[in-house]
Amino acid sequence: MSLASRIGVLAGRIGLEVKTKIDAGHPGLARAWVCFGYVGNQVVVRAAHNVASVTRLAAGRYRVHFASPLPDANYAWVGVARSNTNTGTQRLLIVRATADEKTPTHVDVGCATTAASFADSAEIDLVVYR
């Protein structure tokens, strides 16, 4: 048996093993994700999974509505935002106030500059894990 054949057999066996351990309920899989931005005075959703819509609440403030509610609000989210200029102006995805909501049906996120002022971005990427 050649090396290539052995590697092929090994890869197949690994795939079968992993398939039995990771399914849609695995906690390491994202429950929702979205790539969106504020372009031309409107929210543009480019791609998403388990996200029904994104609403702009104010400059740099967004509410992401889940298509299927999560079991509870004990989920983690991580996000990044692209700078809207090439001058080094950074954008951060944050939650700043206790008024920002995190519920089974939606999460509020804010896009801010490093000076902590809210600012829109043409591309924001958000991933939710539970």
PyRosetta script that sets phi, psi and omega in degrees:
from pyrosetta import init, pose_from_sequence

init()
pose = pose_from_sequence("MSLASRIGVLAGRIGLEVKTKIDAGHPGLARAWVCFGYVGNQVVVRAAHNVASVTRLAAGRYRVHFASPLPDANYAWVGVARSNTNTGTQRLLIVRATADEKTPTHVDVGCATTAASFADSAEIDLVVYR")
pose.set_psi(1, 131.0)
pose.set_omega(1, -178.4)
pose.set_phi(2, -75.3)
pose.set_psi(2, 164.3)
pose.set_omega(2, 178.5)
pose.set_phi(3, -60.6)
pose.set_psi(3, -42.3)
pose.set_omega(3, 179.9)
pose.set_phi(4, -61.6)
pose.set_psi(4, -40.8)
pose.set_omega(4, 178.5)
pose.set_phi(5, -65.3)
pose.set_psi(5, -42.1)
pose.set_omega(5, 179.3)
pose.set_phi(6, -63.8)
pose.set_psi(6, -41.7)
pose.set_omega(6, 178.4)
pose.set_phi(7, -64.4)
pose.set_psi(7, -39.7)
pose.set_omega(7, 177.8)
pose.set_phi(8, -62.0)
pose.set_psi(8, -43.3)
pose.set_omega(8, 178.4)
pose.set_phi(9, -64.9)
pose.set_psi(9, -43.4)
pose.set_omega(9, 179.5)
pose.set_phi(10, -62.5)
pose.set_psi(10, -44.3)
pose.set_omega(10, 179.3)
pose.set_phi(11, -61.1)
pose.set_psi(11, -40.8)
pose.set_omega(11, 177.6)
pose.set_phi(12, -62.7)
pose.set_psi(12, -41.8)
pose.set_omega(12, 179.3)
pose.set_phi(13, -67.2)
pose.set_psi(13, -39.4)
pose.set_omega(13, 177.9)
pose.set_phi(14, -64.1)
pose.set_psi(14, -43.0)
pose.set_omega(14, 178.9)
pose.set_phi(15, -59.1)
pose.set_psi(15, -42.6)
pose.set_omega(15, 178.3)
pose.set_phi(16, -64.3)
pose.set_psi(16, -39.7)
pose.set_omega(16, 179.9)
pose.set_phi(17, -65.9)
pose.set_psi(17, -46.2)
pose.set_omega(17, -179.4)
pose.set_phi(18, -65.3)
pose.set_psi(18, -38.9)
pose.set_omega(18, -179.0)
pose.set_phi(19, -58.1)
pose.set_psi(19, -34.5)
pose.set_omega(19, -178.9)
pose.set_phi(20, -80.4)
pose.set_psi(20, -14.3)
pose.set_omega(20, -177.2)
pose.set_phi(21, -103.9)
pose.set_psi(21, -23.5)
pose.set_omega(21, -178.2)
pose.set_phi(22, -119.0)
pose.set_psi(22, 119.3)
pose.set_omega(22, 176.2)
pose.set_phi(23, -131.6)
pose.set_psi(23, -172.6)
pose.set_omega(23, -175.5)
pose.set_phi(24, -62.4)
pose.set_psi(24, -20.4)
pose.set_omega(24, 179.9)
pose.set_phi(25, -89.2)
pose.set_psi(25, -1.3)
pose.set_omega(25, -177.9)
pose.set_phi(26, -62.2)
pose.set_psi(26, 132.0)
pose.set_omega(26, -176.8)
pose.set_phi(27, -66.8)
pose.set_psi(27, -15.3)
pose.set_omega(27, -179.9)
pose.set_phi(28, -83.6)
pose.set_psi(28, -4.3)
pose.set_omega(28, 179.6)
pose.set_phi(29, -93.4)
pose.set_psi(29, 143.6)
pose.set_omega(29, 178.7)
pose.set_phi(30, -66.7)
pose.set_psi(30, 136.0)
pose.set_omega(30, 177.0)
pose.set_phi(31, -88.0)
pose.set_psi(31, -23.5)
pose.set_omega(31, 176.8)
pose.set_phi(32, -159.2)
pose.set_psi(32, 150.0)
pose.set_omega(32, 172.3)
pose.set_phi(33, -155.4)
pose.set_psi(33, 155.0)
pose.set_omega(33, -179.5)
pose.set_phi(34, -153.8)
pose.set_psi(34, 141.9)
pose.set_omega(34, 171.9)
pose.set_phi(35, -115.7)
pose.set_psi(35, 111.7)
pose.set_omega(35, -178.3)
pose.set_phi(36, -142.0)
pose.set_psi(36, 174.5)
pose.set_omega(36, 176.7)
pose.set_phi(37, -164.8)
pose.set_psi(37, 169.6)
pose.set_omega(37, 176.5)
pose.set_phi(38, -106.2)
pose.set_psi(38, 107.7)
pose.set_omega(38, -173.3)
pose.set_phi(39, -133.4)
pose.set_psi(39, 130.6)
pose.set_omega(39, 177.6)
pose.set_phi(40, 59.6)
pose.set_psi(40, 40.1)
pose.set_omega(40, 179.4)
pose.set_phi(41, 62.6)
pose.set_psi(41, 28.3)
pose.set_omega(41, 174.7)
pose.set_phi(42, -150.5)
pose.set_psi(42, 154.4)
pose.set_omega(42, 174.9)
pose.set_phi(43, -77.7)
pose.set_psi(43, 128.9)
pose.set_omega(43, 178.8)
pose.set_phi(44, -118.1)
pose.set_psi(44, 117.0)
pose.set_omega(44, 176.0)
pose.set_phi(45, -94.4)
pose.set_psi(45, 117.3)
pose.set_omega(45, -177.7)
pose.set_phi(46, -86.7)
pose.set_psi(46, -39.5)
pose.set_omega(46, 179.1)
pose.set_phi(47, -159.8)
pose.set_psi(47, 151.6)
pose.set_omega(47, -177.7)
pose.set_phi(48, -163.4)
pose.set_psi(48, 158.7)
pose.set_omega(48, 171.6)
pose.set_phi(49, -135.0)
pose.set_psi(49, 126.7)
pose.set_omega(49, -179.6)
pose.set_phi(50, 57.4)
pose.set_psi(50, 32.5)
pose.set_omega(50, 174.6)
pose.set_phi(51, -122.3)
pose.set_psi(51, 121.7)
pose.set_omega(51, -179.3)
pose.set_phi(52, -81.4)
pose.set_psi(52, -40.3)
pose.set_omega(52, -178.2)
pose.set_phi(53, -167.0)
pose.set_psi(53, 165.6)
pose.set_omega(53, 174.0)
pose.set_phi(54, -128.4)
pose.set_psi(54, 128.8)
pose.set_omega(54, -179.3)
pose.set_phi(55, -114.7)
pose.set_psi(55, 134.1)
pose.set_omega(55, 174.7)
pose.set_phi(56, -86.5)
pose.set_psi(56, 118.7)
pose.set_omega(56, -179.5)
pose.set_phi(57, -87.0)
pose.set_psi(57, -33.6)
pose.set_omega(57, 178.7)
pose.set_phi(58, -169.4)
pose.set_psi(58, 178.9)
pose.set_omega(58, 178.9)
pose.set_phi(59, -55.1)
pose.set_psi(59, 121.9)
pose.set_omega(59, 177.9)
pose.set_phi(60, 73.7)
pose.set_psi(60, 5.6)
pose.set_omega(60, -178.1)
pose.set_phi(61, -120.8)
pose.set_psi(61, 128.6)
pose.set_omega(61, -174.1)
pose.set_phi(62, -135.6)
pose.set_psi(62, 150.6)
pose.set_omega(62, 172.4)
pose.set_phi(63, -118.3)
pose.set_psi(63, 123.0)
pose.set_omega(63, 179.3)
pose.set_phi(64, -101.5)
pose.set_psi(64, 117.7)
pose.set_omega(64, -178.4)
pose.set_phi(65, -96.2)
pose.set_psi(65, 127.8)
pose.set_omega(65, 179.6)
pose.set_phi(66, -80.7)
pose.set_psi(66, 142.1)
pose.set_omega(66, 177.5)
pose.set_phi(67, -69.5)
pose.set_psi(67, -43.3)
pose.set_omega(67, 174.6)
pose.set_phi(68, -118.4)
pose.set_psi(68, 125.0)
pose.set_omega(68, -177.6)
pose.set_phi(69, -59.3)
pose.set_psi(69, 149.1)
pose.set_omega(69, 174.2)
pose.set_phi(70, -80.6)
pose.set_psi(70, 161.9)
pose.set_omega(70, -176.1)
pose.set_phi(71, -61.2)
pose.set_psi(71, -31.8)
pose.set_omega(71, -179.3)
pose.set_phi(72, -163.3)
pose.set_psi(72, -173.2)
pose.set_omega(72, -178.7)
pose.set_phi(73, -93.1)
pose.set_psi(73, 11.2)
pose.set_omega(73, -178.5)
pose.set_phi(74, -89.7)
pose.set_psi(74, 52.1)
pose.set_omega(74, 179.3)
pose.set_phi(75, -112.9)
pose.set_psi(75, 163.6)
pose.set_omega(75, 177.3)
pose.set_phi(76, -111.6)
pose.set_psi(76, 145.7)
pose.set_omega(76, 174.9)
pose.set_phi(77, -134.5)
pose.set_psi(77, 152.8)
pose.set_omega(77, 177.4)
pose.set_phi(78, -139.6)
pose.set_psi(78, 143.1)
pose.set_omega(78, -178.3)
pose.set_phi(79, -152.5)
pose.set_psi(79, 159.1)
pose.set_omega(79, 176.3)
pose.set_phi(80, -136.0)
pose.set_psi(80, 156.4)
pose.set_omega(80, 177.4)
pose.set_phi(81, -133.8)
pose.set_psi(81, 142.6)
pose.set_omega(81, 179.4)
pose.set_phi(82, -86.8)
pose.set_psi(82, 141.4)
pose.set_omega(82, 174.4)
pose.set_phi(83, -64.3)
pose.set_psi(83, 143.5)
pose.set_omega(83, 179.7)
pose.set_phi(84, -92.7)
pose.set_psi(84, 5.6)
pose.set_omega(84, 176.6)
pose.set_phi(85, -134.1)
pose.set_psi(85, 166.7)
pose.set_omega(85, 176.3)
pose.set_phi(86, -102.4)
pose.set_psi(86, 21.4)
pose.set_omega(86, -176.7)
pose.set_phi(87, -101.5)
pose.set_psi(87, 12.1)
pose.set_omega(87, 178.8)
pose.set_phi(88, 89.6)
pose.set_psi(88, 5.6)
pose.set_omega(88, 177.7)
pose.set_phi(89, -70.3)
pose.set_psi(89, 114.4)
pose.set_omega(89, -176.3)
pose.set_phi(90, -85.2)
pose.set_psi(90, 153.7)
pose.set_omega(90, 173.6)
pose.set_phi(91, -125.1)
pose.set_psi(91, 138.3)
pose.set_omega(91, 179.9)
pose.set_phi(92, -124.4)
pose.set_psi(92, 145.3)
pose.set_omega(92, 174.8)
pose.set_phi(93, -100.7)
pose.set_psi(93, 120.4)
pose.set_omega(93, -171.6)
pose.set_phi(94, -141.4)
pose.set_psi(94, 170.4)
pose.set_omega(94, 164.5)
pose.set_phi(95, -120.5)
pose.set_psi(95, 127.0)
pose.set_omega(95, -172.6)
pose.set_phi(96, -110.8)
pose.set_psi(96, -25.6)
pose.set_omega(96, -171.3)
pose.set_phi(97, -132.3)
pose.set_psi(97, 156.3)
pose.set_omega(97, 177.3)
pose.set_phi(98, -66.3)
pose.set_psi(98, -18.7)
pose.set_omega(98, 177.6)
pose.set_phi(99, -73.1)
pose.set_psi(99, -18.5)
pose.set_omega(99, 176.8)
pose.set_phi(100, -66.6)
pose.set_psi(100, 128.5)
pose.set_omega(100, -173.6)
pose.set_phi(101, -93.5)
pose.set_psi(101, 147.5)
pose.set_omega(101, 174.0)
pose.set_phi(102, -141.0)
pose.set_psi(102, 99.7)
pose.set_omega(102, -175.7)
pose.set_phi(103, -125.8)
pose.set_psi(103, 172.8)
pose.set_omega(103, 176.0)
pose.set_phi(104, -63.9)
pose.set_psi(104, -20.2)
pose.set_omega(104, -176.6)
pose.set_phi(105, -101.3)
pose.set_psi(105, -18.2)
pose.set_omega(105, -179.5)
pose.set_phi(106, -163.2)
pose.set_psi(106, 164.7)
pose.set_omega(106, 175.8)
pose.set_phi(107, -138.6)
pose.set_psi(107, 139.7)
pose.set_omega(107, 176.2)
pose.set_phi(108, -97.2)
pose.set_psi(108, 133.7)
pose.set_omega(108, 177.1)
pose.set_phi(109, -131.4)
pose.set_psi(109, 152.3)
pose.set_omega(109, 178.4)
pose.set_phi(110, -122.2)
pose.set_psi(110, 141.6)
pose.set_omega(110, 175.9)
pose.set_phi(111, -107.7)
pose.set_psi(111, 120.9)
pose.set_omega(111, -174.7)
pose.set_phi(112, -133.1)
pose.set_psi(112, 160.4)
pose.set_omega(112, 174.0)
pose.set_phi(113, -82.9)
pose.set_psi(113, 171.3)
pose.set_omega(113, 177.2)
pose.set_phi(114, -67.3)
pose.set_psi(114, -15.2)
pose.set_omega(114, 175.1)
pose.set_phi(115, -86.2)
pose.set_psi(115, 6.3)
pose.set_omega(115, 176.0)
pose.set_phi(116, 68.8)
pose.set_psi(116, 26.5)
pose.set_omega(116, 172.7)
pose.set_phi(117, -102.6)
pose.set_psi(117, 141.7)
pose.set_omega(117, -179.2)
pose.set_phi(118, -66.9)
pose.set_psi(118, 139.7)
pose.set_omega(118, -179.7)
pose.set_phi(119, -152.6)
pose.set_psi(119, 140.2)
pose.set_omega(119, 177.7)
pose.set_phi(120, -74.4)
pose.set_psi(120, 162.4)
pose.set_omega(120, 176.9)
pose.set_phi(121, -140.6)
pose.set_psi(121, 147.5)
pose.set_omega(121, 178.4)
pose.set_phi(122, -74.4)
pose.set_psi(122, -17.6)
pose.set_omega(122, 177.5)
pose.set_phi(123, -144.7)
pose.set_psi(123, 121.6)
pose.set_omega(123, 176.3)
pose.set_phi(124, -129.1)
pose.set_psi(124, 131.9)
pose.set_omega(124, 179.9)
pose.set_phi(125, -120.1)
pose.set_psi(125, 125.2)
pose.set_omega(125, -176.4)
pose.set_phi(126, -128.1)
pose.set_psi(126, 134.4)
pose.set_omega(126, 177.2)
pose.set_phi(127, -127.2)
pose.set_psi(127, 136.1)
pose.set_omega(127, -178.8)
pose.set_phi(128, -118.6)
pose.set_psi(128, 128.7)
pose.set_omega(128, 178.2)
pose.set_phi(129, -117.4)
pose.set_psi(129, 143.6)
pose.set_omega(129, 175.5)
pose.set_phi(130, -148.9)
pose.dump_pdb("model.pdb")
